[in-house]
Amino acid sequence: MLKVHGSKFIVFGDSHIDSEYRGKHINYYENSLWGLDTRLKLSQEENIDFYAETGDLSGARANIASVGNREMLAETVKFFKDLGVPSVINQGNHDMYGNERNNDYMFLSRIGAFKTPDIIKDQENGSVVCFESNLKDADGNPLKDEDDLVPQIYIHFVKYGDEHVQLKPVKNAINVAITHGDFRIGGEVYSQSEDAIDLIHHKPFFGMDIIINGHIHQPHQPKTFTTVVGSECTFINIGSMARVTKMEDYSACFYVVMSFYKTPMGIAGVKFEPKLVKLKPANEIFIQEEQSALQKSDLIDADGDLSEAFQNLQNFEWAGTSLIDRIEVLQIPDSVKEIMFDALNKQATQKL
């Protein structure tokens, strides 16, 4: 268990830091830098004592957990250094690809940029951060709550795939779960997955006061519900600032601030604050359809020339590597890769 003394901590959604991405972004590298700068600025403005993310730190491309190049990696290291507070980054599905040689989530945690759920895990408590109030009264004594206790928040990290592991809520404390999964609340669906977990009936999470979820990039307003055992919980999908796909057309997403504060009665209270961060307009992030169509028309004559390249890729021995993966690693512009993928899909359709 990691113990942190302070008055305030912050939680952000999936970062998906990368230097390039075969999507519809004008410049994904710049998008990632903007995300780092914005998270740092907000964290400094809030004067936090602890920093957390919901998972999927590095990599936006399929099956890749890398920030792409040394410059982007250096910017990410600098970000955590500039935060200057203990940080725990939950492990999302993107953070599980590969090994330490090609997984920057593992590499960055190994050099001490942040801690992971596995690093803070112990047999008795699981992957937990105990965040304890550092507030003091006028005499310099620890400020206590209405039960005459120094307030504590226990932050339970649930990495991707561990949603069915039983959490261990702590009595006389606020229990927060930071998750990276597919969930629903009864008939209110937050994920398109058929395996989405119904939190009303999900025993492993019983006793949690708040669940802060990533993975599902679309942000949703906080929802307070009652479980089948009568406990109350608040759930929030905070969203991803990265907006990895063009379908993610929301203009703002949440981050969460939790803090201890002194009430008018002179005792300590706990505040849960989902806050909105305004994102750049979509036309500054994504290639517009008209522009994209024009780019494709400029290169349409290249289809014939590409056939030879496809043939060479197919003939060359790549030790079982798929054709899609071979194209992905080619050192060519993303616009050309997109045409190759389109042609490949067209070729597959014709064979059907």
C-alpha positions in Angstrom: 0.0 0.0 0.0 1.2 3.5 -0.8 0.5 6.1 1.8 0.2 9.8 0.9 -0.5 12.8 3.2 -2.2 15.8 1.6 -5.3 17.7 1.1 -6.1 17.2 -2.6 -5.6 14.7 -5.5 -6.6 14.6 -9.2 -7.7 11.9 -11.6 -7.6 12.1 -15.4 -8.9 9.7 -18.1 -7.0 7.8 -20.8 -4.1 9.8 -22.2 -3.1 7.6 -25.2 0.1 9.6 -25.6 1.7 8.9 -29.0 3.8 10.6 -31.7 1.8 9.3 -34.6 -1.5 7.6 -35.3 -3.1 6.2 -38.4 -6.4 8.0 -37.8 -8.0 11.2 -38.9 -5.9 13.6 -36.8 -4.2 16.6 -38.3 -1.2 16.1 -35.9 -1.5 13.5 -33.2 1.9 14.4 -31.8 0.8 18.0 -31.1 -2.4 16.7 -29.7 -0.5 14.6 -27.2 1.7 17.5 -26.2 -1.4 19.7 -25.7 -2.8 16.9 -23.4 0.3 16.8 -21.3 0.5 20.5 -21.0 -3.2 20.8 -20.1 -3.0 18.1 -17.4 0.1 19.6 -15.9 -1.5 23.1 -15.9 -4.7 21.9 -14.2 -2.7 19.8 -11.7 -0.6 22.8 -10.7 -3.6 25.1 -10.5 -5.3 22.7 -8.2 -2.1 22.4 -6.1 -2.5 18.7 -5.8 -0.6 16.2 -3.5 -1.3 13.1 -5.6 -1.9 12.3 -9.3 -3.7 9.4 -10.9 -5.0 8.2 -14.3 -7.5 5.6 -15.3 -5.2 3.7 -17.7 -4.1 3.6 -21.4 -1.2 6.0 -20.8 0.9 5.3 -23.9 0.0 4.3 -27.4 -3.0 5.0 -29.6 -2.3 2.5 -32.4 -3.6 -1.0 -32.2 -1.4 -3.5 -30.3 1.2 -0.8 -29.6 2.1 0.5 -26.1 4.6 3.1 -27.2 4.7 6.9 -27.3 6.4 6.6 -30.7 9.8 8.4 -30.5 12.4 9.6 -28.1 11.2 13.2 -28.1 7.7 12.2 -27.1 9.1 9.8 -24.5 11.3 12.6 -23.1 8.3 15.0 -22.9 6.3 12.3 -21.0 9.2 11.8 -18.5 9.4 15.6 -18.1 5.6 15.8 -17.4 5.8 13.4 -14.5 8.9 15.1 -13.1 7.2 18.5 -13.4 4.2 17.2 -11.5 6.4 16.8 -8.5 4.0 14.6 -6.6 3.5 10.8 -6.2 1.7 9.4 -9.2 -0.1 6.1 -9.9 -1.3 5.2 -13.4 -3.8 2.4 -13.7 -3.0 -0.3 -16.3 -5.4 -0.2 -19.3 -5.6 -2.6 -22.1 -3.1 -0.6 -24.2 -0.6 -0.7 -21.4 -0.5 -4.5 -21.5 0.9 -4.9 -25.0 4.4 -6.3 -25.5 7.2 -6.3 -22.9 9.6 -3.8 -21.4 11.5 -3.5 -24.7 8.5 -2.1 -26.5 6.1 -1.1 -23.8 6.6 2.5 -22.5 4.2 2.1 -19.7 6.4 -0.6 -18.2 9.6 1.3 -19.1 8.4 4.6 -17.5 7.3 2.8 -14.3 10.6 0.9 -14.1 12.6 4.2 -14.2 10.4 5.7 -11.5 8.3 8.2 -13.5 5.1 6.8 -11.8 3.9 3.7 -9.9 1.6 1.0 -11.3 -1.1 -1.1 -9.5 1.3 -4.0 -9.4 4.0 -1.9 -7.7 1.8 -0.7 -4.9 0.0 -4.0 -4.5 0.3 -6.0 -1.3 -1.4 -9.3 -0.3 -3.5 -7.9 2.4 -5.0 -4.8 0.7 -4.5 -5.1 -3.0 -3.5 -2.2 -5.1 -4.4 0.6 -2.8 -3.3 4.2 -2.0 -4.2 5.5 1.4 -4.7 9.3 1.1 -4.8 10.8 4.5 -5.7 14.4 5.4 -2.8 16.7 6.4 -5.2 19.5 7.6 -4.5 20.9 11.0 -6.5 23.1 13.4 -5.4 26.4 14.9 -3.3 24.6 17.5 -1.5 22.5 15.0 -3.4 19.3 15.8 -4.7 17.0 13.0 -8.1 18.2 11.9 -10.7 15.4 12.5 -14.1 14.6 11.0 -17.5 14.3 12.8 -16.5 10.9 14.1 -13.4 12.4 15.7 -11.2 10.6 13.1 -8.5 11.9 10.8 -10.3 11.5 7.4 -8.9 9.0 4.9 -9.6 8.2 1.3 -8.7 4.7 0.1 -8.1 4.6 -3.6 -8.4 1.1 -5.1 -6.8 0.6 -8.5 -8.5 -2.0 -10.7 -6.4 -2.6 -13.8 -8.0 -3.9 -17.0 -9.1 -7.5 -16.7 -9.2 -7.5 -12.9 -12.8 -6.3 -12.6 -13.9 -9.5 -10.9 -11.2 -9.4 -8.2 -12.8 -8.6 -4.8 -12.0 -5.2 -3.5 -11.5 -4.6 0.2 -13.3 -1.4 1.4 -12.0 0.2 4.6 -14.5 1.1 7.3 -14.8 4.7 8.5 -13.1 5.9 5.2 -14.1 7.0 1.7 -13.5 4.2 -0.8 -12.8 5.1 -4.4 -12.2 2.7 -7.2 -10.3 3.8 -10.3 -11.2 1.4 -13.1 -10.7 0.7 -16.8 -13.6 -1.5 -17.9 -17.0 -1.9 -19.5 -19.9 -1.1 -17.1 -23.6 -0.4 -17.0 -26.0 0.5 -14.2 -29.1 -1.6 -14.7 -30.5 -0.6 -18.1 -28.3 2.5 -18.4 -25.5 1.3 -20.7 -22.1 3.0 -20.8 -20.3 0.5 -23.0 -21.3 -1.3 -26.2 -19.7 -4.5 -25.0 -22.0 -7.5 -24.4 -20.0 -8.3 -21.4 -20.5 -4.9 -19.7 -20.8 -5.4 -15.9 -23.9 -4.3 -14.1 -22.6 -2.4 -11.1 -25.9 -2.7 -9.2 -25.2 -6.5 -8.9 -21.4 -6.5 -9.0 -20.3 -7.9 -5.6 -16.5 -7.2 -6.0 -17.2 -3.5 -6.0 -19.7 -3.4 -3.1 -18.6 -0.9 -0.5 -17.1 1.5 -3.0 -18.4 5.1 -2.5 -17.1 6.3 -5.9 -16.1 4.6 -9.1 -14.0 6.6 -11.6 -13.8 4.8 -14.9 -11.7 5.2 -18.1 -11.6 2.9 -21.2 -14.9 4.2 -22.5 -13.8 7.5 -24.0 -17.3 9.2 -24.2 -17.7 11.2 -21.0 -20.9 10.8 -18.9 -22.3 12.8 -16.1 -21.9 11.2 -12.6 -24.6 8.7 -11.7 -25.5 7.8 -8.1 -27.1 4.4 -7.7 -28.0 1.9 -5.0 -26.6 -1.7 -5.1 -28.7 -4.8 -4.4 -27.2 -4.8 -0.9 -28.4 -1.3 -0.2 -25.0 0.6 -0.4 -24.8 3.8 -2.4 -22.2 4.5 -5.0 -21.4 7.2 -7.5 -20.1 6.2 -11.0 -18.5 8.4 -13.6 -17.0 7.8 -17.0 -14.6 10.8 -17.2 -13.7 10.6 -20.9 -10.5 10.9 -22.7 -8.8 14.2 -23.7 -7.0 12.4 -26.5 -10.2 11.8 -28.6 -8.5 8.9 -30.4 -11.1 8.5 -33.1 -13.1 11.1 -35.1 -16.3 9.5 -33.7 -15.4 11.1 -30.4 -17.0 14.4 -31.2 -17.5 15.7 -27.7 -16.1 19.2 -26.9 -15.3 18.6 -23.2 -14.5 15.8 -20.8 -14.2 15.4 -17.1 -11.3 15.2 -14.6 -12.0 14.5 -10.9 -10.6 16.4 -7.9 -11.1 15.0 -4.4 -10.1 17.1 -1.4 -10.2 17.5 2.3 -11.6 20.8 3.6 -12.5 22.5 6.8 -16.2 22.9 7.4 -17.9 26.0 9.1 -18.2 23.7 12.1 -14.5 23.4 12.3 -14.2 19.8 11.3 -12.8 18.0 8.3 -15.0 17.2 5.3 -14.4 15.4 2.0 -15.3 16.9 -1.4 -15.8 15.0 -4.7 -15.7 17.4 -7.7 -16.0 16.3 -11.3 -14.8 19.2 -13.4 -15.0 19.9 -17.1 -12.0 20.6 -19.3 -12.7 22.2 -22.6 -11.1 20.5 -25.6 -9.9 22.0 -28.8 -12.5 22.4 -31.6 -12.9 19.3 -33.7 -11.8 21.1 -36.8 -8.4 21.9 -35.2 -7.9 18.2 -34.3 -9.4 16.2 -37.1 -8.9 16.2 -40.9 -12.2 17.4 -42.3 -14.0 15.1 -44.7 -13.6 17.5 -47.6 -9.9 17.8 -47.0 -9.6 14.0 -46.6 -11.5 13.4 -49.8 -9.2 15.8 -51.7 -6.1 14.1 -50.3 -7.4 10.8 -51.5 -8.2 12.1 -55.0 -4.7 13.5 -55.3 -3.3 10.0 -54.7 -5.9 7.9 -56.4 -3.5 7.2 -59.3 -1.1 5.6 -56.9 -3.3 2.5 -56.5 -1.7 0.9 -59.6 1.8 1.7 -58.5 1.0 0.3 -55.0 0.1 -3.1 -56.4 3.8 -3.9 -56.9 4.6 -2.8 -53.4 1.8 -5.1 -52.1 3.2 -8.0 -54.1 6.7 -7.4 -52.6 5.3 -7.3 -49.1 3.5 -10.6 -49.7 6.5 -12.3 -51.2 9.0 -11.2 -48.6 9.4 -13.5 -45.6 8.2 -11.7 -42.4 8.2 -14.7 -40.0 4.5 -14.9 -39.9 3.8 -11.2 -39.4 0.5 -10.2 -40.9 0.3 -7.9 -44.0 -1.5 -5.3 -42.0 1.3 -5.2 -39.4 3.9 -5.1 -42.2 2.3 -1.9 -43.6 2.0 -0.4 -40.1 5.8 -0.5 -39.6 6.7 0.9 -43.0 8.4 4.3 -42.9 6.0 6.1 -45.2 3.5 8.9 -44.6 0.2 8.0 -42.8 -1.7 9.3 -45.9 0.0 6.6 -48.0 -0.6 3.9 -45.4 -4.3 4.8 -45.4 -4.5 4.3 -49.2 -2.7 0.9 -48.8 -5.1 -0.2 -46.1 -8.1 0.9 -48.3 -6.7 -1.0 -51.2 -6.1 -4.0 -49.1 -9.7 -3.9 -47.8 -10.9 -3.5 -51.4 -8.8 -6.5 -52.5 -10.3 -8.6 -49.6 -13.8 -7.6 -50.5 -13.3 -8.6 -54.2 -12.1 -12.0 -53.2 -15.3 -12.5 -51.3 
